[in-house]
């Protein structure tokens, strides 16, 4: 049962509007699934911003710098929208784009950095976790 946030009426889970007062129902479980995704988007975006500022390998390549900044901006926006409870398809698509940009750019930089002792960590794991969360949440939503 889904409890209406306005009047407290218990509605069947398939209802989109309250059977008692007509208010739009938000499914709390669906929102909780996307809170983790929002957090990992924010974490990944913060990592990308810090890398763009402090990592010499990122700053040396306009391609990496552009990918890092684009993924960070998209990730911050999408994370904010997920926190607000916006779970529509366009937001999920932007999420997938932000994840793909972050995953590809950090994984390539990680592979390049393997030859440079102690320079690069496996940040691409953040984006891999993000992809798994989006896939699981998107499928269930």
Secondary structure, DSSP 8 states (H G I E B T S, - for coil): -EE-TTT--EE-TT-SB-TTT--B---HHHHHHHHHHHHHHHHHHHHHHHHHHH-HHHHH-HHHHHHHHHHHHHHHHHHHHHHTT---HHHHHHHHHHHHHHHHHHHHHHHHHTTSTTT---THHHHHHHHHHHHHHHHH-
